[in-house]
Structures are given as C-alpha cells and as structure tokens.
Amino acid sequence: NSAAGASDASASAVVGRCSECRAPWDTHHGGRVCCVCRALVLVCDACDGSSQHGEYYCAEHAELRGVYFHFIDRFDAPALEEQAAGLRRLLA
C-alpha cells in the first residue's frame, strides 16, 4: 500500500536543523539549551561533541552569539570589556 509507505516515510522525516551547523536534526537533549533563556535548542551530536563550552543560542537570542556568554570565568578582563562593548552596540 503506497499510502502506508508515504505515512511511514513522513513519520521518520527529520523536520529540524542543528542551530550550529544547520544539518538536519530533530532530537532535543536536556543539556542543550540556550545560554540566555534556557530554552531547548536543537544541536546535533557532532556539534555538541566539538563545542568547547556547550553554550548555544536559540533563534530569539542568536544575535548575542559571540558577545554574550553564560560562563564568563574563562575570560580575562580585556575579553570581558570587548563583550561589554558588543552588548552595548546591540543595545544602541
């Protein structure tokens, strides 16, 4: 029955994309959340495995990538000043 085959195919179709590499991906993992609002973010296993700090951004906060980080203890004072300047530019 071709109708049954079509519904089986659509049931297994990947409907999302990794927020990092845009590869087809539709599996949420509880630890892969936006570092700003904590919303679940689609991140594939390859990107999660290669991430140094596991900080991801949802679509609403994507513009903060590179200027906002949840864990700031790894940055020195000049890097923090650069981030602050980037955040001020976004607010302007």
CNS distance restraints for C-alpha pairs under 8 A (distance, minus, plus):
assign (resid   1 and name CA) (resid   5 and name CA) 6.58 0.50 0.50
assign (resid   2 and name CA) (resid   6 and name CA) 6.14 0.50 0.50
assign (resid   3 and name CA) (resid   7 and name CA) 6.33 0.50 0.50
assign (resid   4 and name CA) (resid   8 and name CA) 6.17 0.50 0.50
assign (resid   5 and name CA) (resid   9 and name CA) 6.19 0.50 0.50
assign (resid   6 and name CA) (resid  10 and name CA) 6.22 0.50 0.50
assign (resid   7 and name CA) (resid  11 and name CA) 6.02 0.50 0.50
assign (resid   8 and name CA) (resid  12 and name CA) 6.49 0.50 0.50
assign (resid   9 and name CA) (resid  13 and name CA) 6.18 0.50 0.50
assign (resid  14 and name CA) (resid  24 and name CA) 6.18 0.50 0.50
assign (resid  14 and name CA) (resid  25 and name CA) 6.14 0.50 0.50
assign (resid  14 and name CA) (resid  26 and name CA) 5.93 0.50 0.50
assign (resid  15 and name CA) (resid  24 and name CA) 7.18 0.50 0.50
assign (resid  15 and name CA) (resid  25 and name CA) 7.11 0.50 0.50
assign (resid  15 and name CA) (resid  26 and name CA) 6.07 0.50 0.50
assign (resid  16 and name CA) (resid  24 and name CA) 5.83 0.50 0.50
assign (resid  16 and name CA) (resid  25 and name CA) 5.10 0.50 0.50
assign (resid  16 and name CA) (resid  26 and name CA) 4.66 0.50 0.50
assign (resid  16 and name CA) (resid  42 and name CA) 7.48 0.50 0.50
assign (resid  17 and name CA) (resid  22 and name CA) 4.99 0.50 0.50
assign (resid  17 and name CA) (resid  23 and name CA) 5.31 0.50 0.50
assign (resid  17 and name CA) (resid  24 and name CA) 4.39 0.50 0.50
assign (resid  17 and name CA) (resid  25 and name CA) 4.63 0.50 0.50
assign (resid  17 and name CA) (resid  26 and name CA) 6.48 0.50 0.50
assign (resid  17 and name CA) (resid  42 and name CA) 6.70 0.50 0.50
assign (resid  17 and name CA) (resid  43 and name CA) 7.87 0.50 0.50
assign (resid  18 and name CA) (resid  22 and name CA) 4.61 0.50 0.50
assign (resid  18 and name CA) (resid  23 and name CA) 5.34 0.50 0.50
assign (resid  18 and name CA) (resid  24 and name CA) 6.31 0.50 0.50
assign (resid  18 and name CA) (resid  25 and name CA) 5.42 0.50 0.50
assign (resid  18 and name CA) (resid  26 and name CA) 7.68 0.50 0.50
assign (resid  18 and name CA) (resid  42 and name CA) 5.10 0.50 0.50
assign (resid  18 and name CA) (resid  43 and name CA) 4.63 0.50 0.50
assign (resid  18 and name CA) (resid  44 and name CA) 5.49 0.50 0.50
assign (resid  19 and name CA) (resid  41 and name CA) 6.99 0.50 0.50
assign (resid  19 and name CA) (resid  42 and name CA) 5.76 0.50 0.50
assign (resid  19 and name CA) (resid  43 and name CA) 5.70 0.50 0.50
assign (resid  19 and name CA) (resid  56 and name CA) 7.91 0.50 0.50
assign (resid  19 and name CA) (resid  57 and name CA) 7.65 0.50 0.50
assign (resid  19 and name CA) (resid  58 and name CA) 7.51 0.50 0.50
assign (resid  20 and name CA) (resid  43 and name CA) 6.49 0.50 0.50
assign (resid  20 and name CA) (resid  47 and name CA) 6.71 0.50 0.50
assign (resid  20 and name CA) (resid  56 and name CA) 7.89 0.50 0.50
assign (resid  21 and name CA) (resid  47 and name CA) 7.23 0.50 0.50
assign (resid  23 and name CA) (resid  44 and name CA) 7.71 0.50 0.50
assign (resid  25 and name CA) (resid  42 and name CA) 6.91 0.50 0.50
assign (resid  25 and name CA) (resid  43 and name CA) 7.38 0.50 0.50
assign (resid  25 and name CA) (resid  44 and name CA) 6.12 0.50 0.50
assign (resid  26 and name CA) (resid  42 and name CA) 6.51 0.50 0.50
assign (resid  27 and name CA) (resid  42 and name CA) 6.65 0.50 0.50
assign (resid  27 and name CA) (resid  43 and name CA) 7.99 0.50 0.50
assign (resid  27 and name CA) (resid  44 and name CA) 7.72 0.50 0.50
assign (resid  28 and name CA) (resid  32 and name CA) 7.35 0.50 0.50
assign (resid  28 and name CA) (resid  40 and name CA) 6.83 0.50 0.50
assign (resid  28 and name CA) (resid  41 and name CA) 6.93 0.50 0.50
assign (resid  28 and name CA) (resid  42 and name CA) 5.71 0.50 0.50
assign (resid  28 and name CA) (resid  43 and name CA) 7.51 0.50 0.50
assign (resid  29 and name CA) (resid  40 and name CA) 7.60 0.50 0.50
assign (resid  29 and name CA) (resid  42 and name CA) 7.82 0.50 0.50
assign (resid  30 and name CA) (resid  40 and name CA) 6.96 0.50 0.50
assign (resid  32 and name CA) (resid  40 and name CA) 6.10 0.50 0.50
assign (resid  32 and name CA) (resid  41 and name CA) 5.76 0.50 0.50
assign (resid  32 and name CA) (resid  42 and name CA) 7.18 0.50 0.50
assign (resid  32 and name CA) (resid  43 and name CA) 6.64 0.50 0.50
assign (resid  32 and name CA) (resid  54 and name CA) 7.32 0.50 0.50
assign (resid  32 and name CA) (resid  55 and name CA) 7.96 0.50 0.50
assign (resid  32 and name CA) (resid  56 and name CA) 7.06 0.50 0.50
assign (resid  33 and name CA) (resid  37 and name CA) 7.97 0.50 0.50
assign (resid  33 and name CA) (resid  38 and name CA) 4.99 0.50 0.50
assign (resid  33 and name CA) (resid  39 and name CA) 5.25 0.50 0.50
assign (resid  33 and name CA) (resid  40 and name CA) 4.34 0.50 0.50
assign (resid  33 and name CA) (resid  41 and name CA) 5.01 0.50 0.50
assign (resid  33 and name CA) (resid  55 and name CA) 7.67 0.50 0.50
assign (resid  33 and name CA) (resid  56 and name CA) 6.28 0.50 0.50
assign (resid  33 and name CA) (resid  57 and name CA) 7.33 0.50 0.50
assign (resid  33 and name CA) (resid  58 and name CA) 7.72 0.50 0.50
assign (resid  34 and name CA) (resid  38 and name CA) 4.61 0.50 0.50
assign (resid  34 and name CA) (resid  39 and name CA) 5.29 0.50 0.50
assign (resid  34 and name CA) (resid  40 and name CA) 6.35 0.50 0.50
assign (resid  34 and name CA) (resid  41 and name CA) 6.06 0.50 0.50
assign (resid  34 and name CA) (resid  55 and name CA) 6.97 0.50 0.50
assign (resid  34 and name CA) (resid  56 and name CA) 4.99 0.50 0.50
assign (resid  34 and name CA) (resid  57 and name CA) 4.41 0.50 0.50
assign (resid  34 and name CA) (resid  58 and name CA) 5.29 0.50 0.50
assign (resid  34 and name CA) (resid  61 and name CA) 7.89 0.50 0.50
assign (resid  35 and name CA) (resid  55 and name CA) 5.59 0.50 0.50
assign (resid  35 and name CA) (resid  56 and name CA) 5.77 0.50 0.50
assign (resid  35 and name CA) (resid  57 and name CA) 6.12 0.50 0.50
assign (resid  35 and name CA) (resid  69 and name CA) 6.90 0.50 0.50
assign (resid  35 and name CA) (resid  70 and name CA) 5.67 0.50 0.50
assign (resid  36 and name CA) (resid  57 and name CA) 7.05 0.50 0.50
assign (resid  36 and name CA) (resid  61 and name CA) 7.06 0.50 0.50
assign (resid  36 and name CA) (resid  68 and name CA) 7.92 0.50 0.50
assign (resid  36 and name CA) (resid  69 and name CA) 7.87 0.50 0.50
assign (resid  36 and name CA) (resid  70 and name CA) 6.96 0.50 0.50
assign (resid  39 and name CA) (resid  58 and name CA) 6.98 0.50 0.50
assign (resid  40 and name CA) (resid  58 and name CA) 7.62 0.50 0.50
assign (resid  41 and name CA) (resid  56 and name CA) 7.13 0.50 0.50
assign (resid  41 and name CA) (resid  57 and name CA) 7.03 0.50 0.50
assign (resid  41 and name CA) (resid  58 and name CA) 5.75 0.50 0.50
assign (resid  43 and name CA) (resid  47 and name CA) 6.44 0.50 0.50
assign (resid  43 and name CA) (resid  48 and name CA) 6.35 0.50 0.50
assign (resid  44 and name CA) (resid  48 and name CA) 6.19 0.50 0.50
assign (resid  45 and name CA) (resid  49 and name CA) 5.92 0.50 0.50
assign (resid  46 and name CA) (resid  50 and name CA) 6.27 0.50 0.50
assign (resid  47 and name CA) (resid  51 and name CA) 6.01 0.50 0.50
assign (resid  48 and name CA) (resid  54 and name CA) 6.54 0.50 0.50
assign (resid  51 and name CA) (resid  55 and name CA) 7.76 0.50 0.50
assign (resid  55 and name CA) (resid  69 and name CA) 7.18 0.50 0.50
assign (resid  55 and name CA) (resid  70 and name CA) 7.42 0.50 0.50
assign (resid  57 and name CA) (resid  61 and name CA) 5.66 0.50 0.50
assign (resid  57 and name CA) (resid  62 and name CA) 5.25 0.50 0.50
assign (resid  57 and name CA) (resid  64 and name CA) 7.68 0.50 0.50
assign (resid  57 and name CA) (resid  65 and name CA) 6.78 0.50 0.50
assign (resid  58 and name CA) (resid  62 and name CA) 5.85 0.50 0.50
assign (resid  61 and name CA) (resid  65 and name CA) 7.55 0.50 0.50
assign (resid  64 and name CA) (resid  68 and name CA) 5.37 0.50 0.50
assign (resid  64 and name CA) (resid  87 and name CA) 7.71 0.50 0.50
assign (resid  65 and name CA) (resid  69 and name CA) 7.93 0.50 0.50
assign (resid  66 and name CA) (resid  83 and name CA) 7.67 0.50 0.50
assign (resid  67 and name CA) (resid  82 and name CA) 7.89 0.50 0.50
assign (resid  67 and name CA) (resid  83 and name CA) 4.71 0.50 0.50
assign (resid  67 and name CA) (resid  84 and name CA) 7.35 0.50 0.50
assign (resid  67 and name CA) (resid  86 and name CA) 5.60 0.50 0.50
assign (resid  67 and name CA) (resid  87 and name CA) 6.14 0.50 0.50
assign (resid  68 and name CA) (resid  83 and name CA) 6.69 0.50 0.50
assign (resid  68 and name CA) (resid  87 and name CA) 7.30 0.50 0.50
assign (resid  72 and name CA) (resid  80 and name CA) 7.78 0.50 0.50
assign (resid  75 and name CA) (resid  79 and name CA) 5.80 0.50 0.50
assign (resid  75 and name CA) (resid  80 and name CA) 6.26 0.50 0.50
assign (resid  76 and name CA) (resid  80 and name CA) 6.32 0.50 0.50
assign (resid  77 and name CA) (resid  81 and name CA) 6.20 0.50 0.50
assign (resid  78 and name CA) (resid  82 and name CA) 6.24 0.50 0.50
assign (resid  79 and name CA) (resid  83 and name CA) 6.26 0.50 0.50
assign (resid  80 and name CA) (resid  84 and name CA) 6.14 0.50 0.50
assign (resid  81 and name CA) (resid  85 and name CA) 6.17 0.50 0.50
assign (resid  82 and name CA) (resid  86 and name CA) 6.26 0.50 0.50
assign (resid  83 and name CA) (resid  87 and name CA) 6.23 0.50 0.50
assign (resid  84 and name CA) (resid  88 and name CA) 6.18 0.50 0.50
assign (resid  85 and name CA) (resid  89 and name CA) 6.25 0.50 0.50
assign (resid  86 and name CA) (resid  90 and name CA) 6.41 0.50 0.50
assign (resid  87 and name CA) (resid  91 and name CA) 6.38 0.50 0.50
assign (resid  88 and name CA) (resid  92 and name CA) 6.22 0.50 0.50
